[in-house]
Each structure stands twice: as C-alpha cells, then as structure tokens.
C-alpha cells in the first residue's frame, strides 16, 4: 500500500538511528529515484524538521514525512504547528542517549534528554503548587533553565541570576557547529518558554554567598556549571594555546591552518570536526587513552569515526602531552618523546564541577539549597536537564 523509503544498514548504524552529525533530512534524497519507479505512496523519515518535511512533500518526491524521536521530545509538536505556535515546539537534539541509548545500552524503557516526562507522563505531571514560593536559580545553563521552567510552570515566582550576558551555558558553547543546530533551537526554546512564564533573568550578575537575594529566597537552586581542567603542563598558558570553549565561541582566536586538539572527549571531537569540516583546518587529535570518544554512545561513534575519516582528521592515541611549545607540542608515546607542530593548540582536557560557590551557599542555607547539573556532577545534556527537572518538581 505504501513504501517507507530510507537508507542505512548495520555497517552504518547511525543511519538507522540518525545522529546529529548527519544533518537535517539526511535520507530524503532516496525518494527522488524511488518516485520514478513506483506509483504508490512514499514515506520518508530521518532527522526531519517541519521545514524539511514541508519541502519534501511540496517536491512531490514523497507523500508522507515521519517523525519518531521528535514526538518523544514533544508529543504536541503537530498541534503546536497547526495552531501557529512553532516557537513552542521543543526540539529533539538527536543525541540518541535517552531513547534508543536507554533501550540498547541500559536495557530499560526509553526517555528523552530534553523531555524527562517521556514515558512518565502521569508520575511526572507538572501541577499547580499549593503555596507560591520565591525561587532563586543561580546559573542559566541547561540545569538552571529547566529548573526555572518547571518551577514557574507550577506557579512559583522564579528569578535566574546569570554571570554572563547570555543563557545556555555549555549548550550554547556546544551549539556552534552546524551539525549541532538543534542545540541552538533548544536554547531558543528555553528563552521563549521562560519569557512566557514571566521568569526574570538577571544577566551579568555574579551571586555571592552573602547576597541579600539568597536570604530573601524561599528556595535556592545552584547551577553554576563547570570549570575547565587545566593540568600543570609546562607552557599550557602560552599565547598559541586556547581552551576548547574559546575554540567554539571565538573562532578568531584560532590562528593558522594547523590545529592540535589535546583531548579526544566529545567536546574536543565536536570542535575538531567543526574546524575541519566548516573551516578547512588541518586537525590532529592527541588523546592519552587508547581510543577517542570512549564515553560516546556507539551509534554516535559511527558518525564520528566516519567524519574523522572524511575530513582526514589525524588521531593519535596513547599519547601524553608533556609540553606546550611556541610552535606545537611535545608528547610521549610508547616511551618516546615526539614533537608535533601546529599554529594553534586547543585544550580539551575535560571539565570539573564548579563547587566553591555552591558549597558556600549550602553551608549558609543548608535546608533550602539544592545543587544541580555540572555543579553537582559532570554529565551530558540529558543529565543536566533531568537534574533541573527534578529540582523544579521538588519545591
């Protein structure tokens, strides 16, 4: 009666569960050829957005466009679009971590990185509060934003204090590559929702433990995020060495064509792929462990390794950086010291919880303080949002 046309096989499992790295509408191209040979309805799925779905249907190459994970992220997607409220559609970020990742990796029912209520709609229903409280949220990263959203949806008075001039935290940092555009949409979604819920955001405000605002608050949610790990390596503060956060946010700091990425975790990998694919840089990843992307879901690894091959990113594992030089680095591998030349060196050694302020506040207000997100434990987007959701629900 109809044909579901797509691409993918177990050798490229990332097309079976399309990752962020594959971009929008990553399998719509197969419909054009199929249309030439069949006269029954054609259906297509794979990282579609409302815009890409409309384009495909208007092209006549397909009759139906299907969404899977998007309806887990926001079951009301269609109703919101039909009522002209596209700004309220919570985007799927295509991380695979809490949907298929839970099923195949953790052998439990699926959930969603951006929608903790998925499969727990009754248990985690957001209900009006019986007593309105004044809630202070410190930090506008994903944990703080979700905590503020849920608390405000319950009817509490919520104010966020953010030390920078923008919301998003690590979400905004990670969203600079084109393949992470869904993260930008998520940050925008939070901005819209908090505005509709009358949440007040104070930018460029660095809270101190003795602030009067904390004394006046009924509950305090601390979401200060994380700090960069800077190991004591000679030359690590040289001018030609920058942080991976600066590499994402300030491309002008990346000089020359040859770049070394020190660290093969997800942040370093995403930055390396962005620099190679979008800016034409020659990138080398130096990783101390025996492989890169060790903490990445295997489905997403399939895309990562394919991109590394496609853009000829050099990967050196089992290598320990021992010195930063004016024209590169020195690393140890198999008992030998090797010099690797580069114009710009990027630190991506990982992050550590920013606990100082959180602990100071909790010491003063132990019964009304809750620490969430990376301030409590370094995690992924899903961990931060879930932490924030639980904090908002607990008030």
Secondary structure, 3 states (H helix, E strand, C coil): CEEECCCCECCEHHHCCCCHHHCCCCCCHHHHHHHCCCCCEEEECCCCCHHHHHHHHHCCCCCEECCCHHHHHCCCHHHHHHCCCHHHCCCCCCCCCCCHHHHHHHCCCCCCCCCCCCCCCCCCCCCCCCCCCEEEEECCEHHHHHHHHHHHHHCCEEEEECCCCCCECHHHHHCCCHHHHHHHHHHHHHHHHHHHCCCEEECCCCCCCCCHHHHHCCEEEECCCEEECCCCCECCCCCCEEEHHHHHHCHHHCCCCEEEEECCCHHHHHHHHHHHHHHCCEEEEECCCCCCCCCCCHHHHHHHHHHHHHCCCEEECCCEEEEEECCEEEEEECCEEEEEECCEEEECCCEEECCHHHHHHHHHCCCCEEECHHHCCCCCHHHHHHHHHHHHHCC
